Amino acid sequence: MTNKMNRRTFGGLLLGGAAASTLASVGAYAADGSVRLIWWGNPERDKRTNAVVDMFQKATGAEVLPETYAWGDYWQKLATQAAGKNLPDVIQMDYRYIFEWARRGQLAALDEFVGNGIDLSDYDPNQLASGKVDGKLYGISLGANSMSHVYNKTVLDKIGVTLPDQTTWTTDDFVQIGKDLKGKLPEGMYFTENMGQYEPRLQTWMRSKGKDLYTAEGKLAFDEADLAEFFTYWKMVQDEGLSPPADLQAQDSGKMEESMMATGHGLFNFLHSNQLVAMQKLVPDEIDIVMIPNNGPHAGQYLKPSMFFSMAEGSQDKATAAAFINYFVTSNEANNVLLIERGVTGDASVRAEILPKLNKTEQKIINYLNVVSTHVSPLPPPPPQNAGEIDRALRPAWDEVAFGRIGPEEQAKAFYANAKSILERT
Amino acid sequence: MPARQGRLVRFWRRNGAGYMFLLPWLIGFFGLTLGPALASLYLSFTNYDLLRPPQWTGLDNIKYALFNDVKLRHSLSVTFQYVIFGVPMRLAVALGLAMILDRSVRGVGFYRAAFYLPSLLGASVAISVMWRQLFGAEGLINTLLFLATGWQGPSWISHPDYALWTLIALNVWQFGSPMIIFLAGLRQIPEDLYEAASMDGASGWRQFRKITLPLLAPVIFFNLVLQTIEAFKAFTQAYIISGGQGWPADSTLFYSLYLYIEAFANFRMGYASLLAWILLLIIGAFTALAFWTSKYWVYYEDESR
C-alpha cells in the first residue's frame, strides 16, 4: 500500500502566499482552507496528480493533503475512513460505486457549487449526466473512456499481419488470427491474455448479443446459456494454446505490471482506453489500441465516465474542495499536466487546449475514442448493490475452469446461481 | 464506614504504585481491546455496513453462517489444512535446528542469528512479495529445478494445487521464535542424564525419545499452543500472495482473509464481526483441547507422578 502524505505542504504554504499576490489567474480559484484528496491510480497518475496539487497550493495558498492507493486497496480504505467519519474532502469515485455511496449519504450534492465555485459552462452535458444520482450531481466526470484491446504493434508489424476493420471484426476472426500467428510469435509470447476472468469483457460479450450484465431493476440481464458460451469460448482459446497456460495466467494478480502484455507473455491485452498511457510505459515495444471483437450483431462497447471527483458530505471545507475540483477540471495549466491520463475530459475549452499537446500514445486514445463513439450502445444502468462481489467471484470461478477442475457449462450453472444469491443478499 | 475505608487505604498503600504502573496497559486493555471486542459482539447481530448505522437483525447472521455460507466452510478447511500441516512441520524444523545449534560448534552464535533472521522479518509484505518471485513460473525455484533436472516446473504460487503449500513453506521457514524457545528448553535438560544413558548404551535416537522429548514436553506444549494460535490468525502472507482474494481459485482463501473481504470489500462488517467471534471460539476450542490432552503427554519436573 502506498500512502503519500505531502511533504511539501509547508513550502507550498510559503510559496502560496507569495504567488497569490502575483498571479493574475488566481482570482477564480482563491481559497485558503485545507482539504484532503484521495485517489486510486498508478505511478504515472500519482506523479501528475501530485504536480497539480502543488500548483493549486502555490496558486491559492490553500492546502491539499493527497493520499493514493492501488485500486484493490482503495475501496477498503475508503470504507474504513467512512466508518470513522474521516473521509477525505475530495474523493475519486467510480461509476460502479457512486450510486451506492451517494444513496448511503456519504457524498455531497454538487449542484449548489455549479456556477458558484465550479464552472461547468464548457462541459459536455452528456458526460456530466453520468455523475447524477436521483437527479442530483454527485460526481464530476474526469474523462471518458471505453474498454479496448491493446496489442503489441511492433511484433505484429514485424510478422507482417494487418488486423481487419476493428469496427466489424468478430471473435471468430480473433481466434483465426491467433491460429495463423502460431509459431511466429517471439518465444514465450502467446496470442492473447485470457479474458474469461474479466467482468467488463463478460459485459461486452453480453451486450454484443443485445443483453447486459444487469437490468435497471438490479437483476441479471443474461442467462446461464450465454455465460456457458462465454466460458466455453475462453476455455477453447486456452486449449488452442492462444492464451498462456492457467498457472502462468493466474500469476497476474490485477496489477498492470503483472499483466501478460507487460511481462512479455501476451500479444493482446484487455484494457480501458485511458490505461494505454500507463501500459505503454511498461512495454518497450510500441502498442496500439483497437475495439473489442464482436460476438453478436449489437454494439458491445459503450463510452463510460472513467472516474469522478466527488465531495464528502461530511467535508468541513466544501468551498476549498469545490475550488480544487474546479481547478482540476477546468483550468488549462492543471490539464496541461494531467492531459488524458484519467480519460478525455468533457470540458470543450480544456480539450481544445490540450489536444495539440498530446504525444503519439495519447493521440491514439483520442483517435480510438473517435472511432468507438460511432459504434457504441448507451451507458448501462448503474450496477446494483453487491455487483462488486459478483465481479470478484468471476476470477476464481474462471480459474477453476482454466485449471480444468470444472467444465465451462457446469461452472456457468454454478456461477449463475451464485450471482443470483449474491444479488438477493443484503 | 471507617473499617471499610481503612481497608481501601491499606490496599492503596500496598498496591497503588503497582496499579499506577499498570495503568497504561489497563487503559489500553479496556479502551482498545475489551471495548472494541464487546462492540464487535453487538455488531455480530446487526447488518452494519460501515456507511450506515447498524440495525439489529437478530439471528440472521448466525443462520447464514451455519446453513448457507459455502465460502465460510471452504475458508475454514483451507485454514485447517494450513494449521494441521504447517504447525507440526514448523515445530519439527525448529526443534531439529535447535538440537543442532545446542551443540557447541564454532561460530554457533552466528548460525543462531542467521537462522533466526527469517522470523525477524516476520509476516512482512516484503517477504511475501519475495515469495511470489521465488515460486513464480520464472522464479528462482524453477530456475534451480530446471538446472538440476531439466524439468520446467509450474508457477507454484498461482496453481491451486500448490499455492497453499508455498504458504505453508513460508510458515515453516519462519521457525526462529519456536527455535529460540526450544534452545532455552534444551539447556534446561541436565547433561548427566545423557551421560548416564550413553553409559548404559542407549542410542542417540533412544536418548532423544526417552530423555529429550519427555523433558522438553512443557516447552513443546507451549510452542504448540502459541504456534497454533498464530497459524489460525495468519493473514498478511495470504493477502499479499493471493492478490488479496485467496487466488488462485479460492485455494488460499484463509479464514482471516475471508473475514477481511466480507468486512472491507463486501461491506458486511456485522457479519464479519460474527466471523471474528467464530474464529475466537475455534481457537479457544483448540487451545482447550491441547490443554486437555496435555495431561497425558506433558510432564513437569515439579510434578510427582
Boltz contact constraints between the chains, C-beta under 6 A:
constraints:
  - contact:
      token1: [A, 72]
      token2: [B, 244]
      max_distance: 6.0
  - contact:
      token1: [A, 76]
      token2: [B, 264]
      max_distance: 6.0
  - contact:
      token1: [A, 76]
      token2: [B, 265]
      max_distance: 6.0
  - contact:
      token1: [A, 79]
      token2: [B, 50]
      max_distance: 6.0
  - contact:
      token1: [A, 79]
      token2: [B, 264]
      max_distance: 6.0
  - contact:
      token1: [A, 82]
      token2: [B, 51]
      max_distance: 6.0
  - contact:
      token1: [A, 83]
      token2: [B, 50]
      max_distance: 6.0
  - contact:
      token1: [A, 104]
      token2: [B, 51]
      max_distance: 6.0
  - contact:
      token1: [A, 104]
      token2: [B, 52]
      max_distance: 6.0
  - contact:
      token1: [A, 106]
      token2: [B, 51]
      max_distance: 6.0
  - contact:
      token1: [A, 247]
      token2: [B, 154]
      max_distance: 6.0
  - contact:
      token1: [A, 247]
      token2: [B, 155]
      max_distance: 6.0
  - contact:
      token1: [A, 247]
      token2: [B, 158]
      max_distance: 6.0
  - contact:
      token1: [A, 247]
      token2: [B, 159]
      max_distance: 6.0
  - contact:
      token1: [A, 248]
      token2: [B, 137]
      max_distance: 6.0
  - contact:
      token1: [A, 248]
      token2: [B, 155]
      max_distance: 6.0
  - contact:
      token1: [A, 250]
      token2: [B, 158]
      max_distance: 6.0
  - contact:
      token1: [A, 250]
      token2: [B, 248]
      max_distance: 6.0
  - contact:
      token1: [A, 251]
      token2: [B, 136]
      max_distance: 6.0
  - contact:
      token1: [A, 251]
      token2: [B, 155]
      max_distance: 6.0
  - contact:
      token1: [A, 251]
      token2: [B, 158]
      max_distance: 6.0
  - contact:
      token1: [A, 253]
      token2: [B, 243]
      max_distance: 6.0
  - contact:
      token1: [A, 254]
      token2: [B, 243]
      max_distance: 6.0
  - contact:
      token1: [A, 389]
      token2: [B, 266]
      max_distance: 6.0
  - contact:
      token1: [A, 396]
      token2: [B, 249]
      max_distance: 6.0
  - contact:
      token1: [A, 396]
      token2: [B, 250]
      max_distance: 6.0
  - contact:
      token1: [A, 399]
      token2: [B, 248]
      max_distance: 6.0
  - contact:
      token1: [A, 399]
      token2: [B, 249]
      max_distance: 6.0
  - contact:
      token1: [A, 400]
      token2: [B, 249]
      max_distance: 6.0
  - contact:
      token1: [A, 403]
      token2: [B, 160]
      max_distance: 6.0
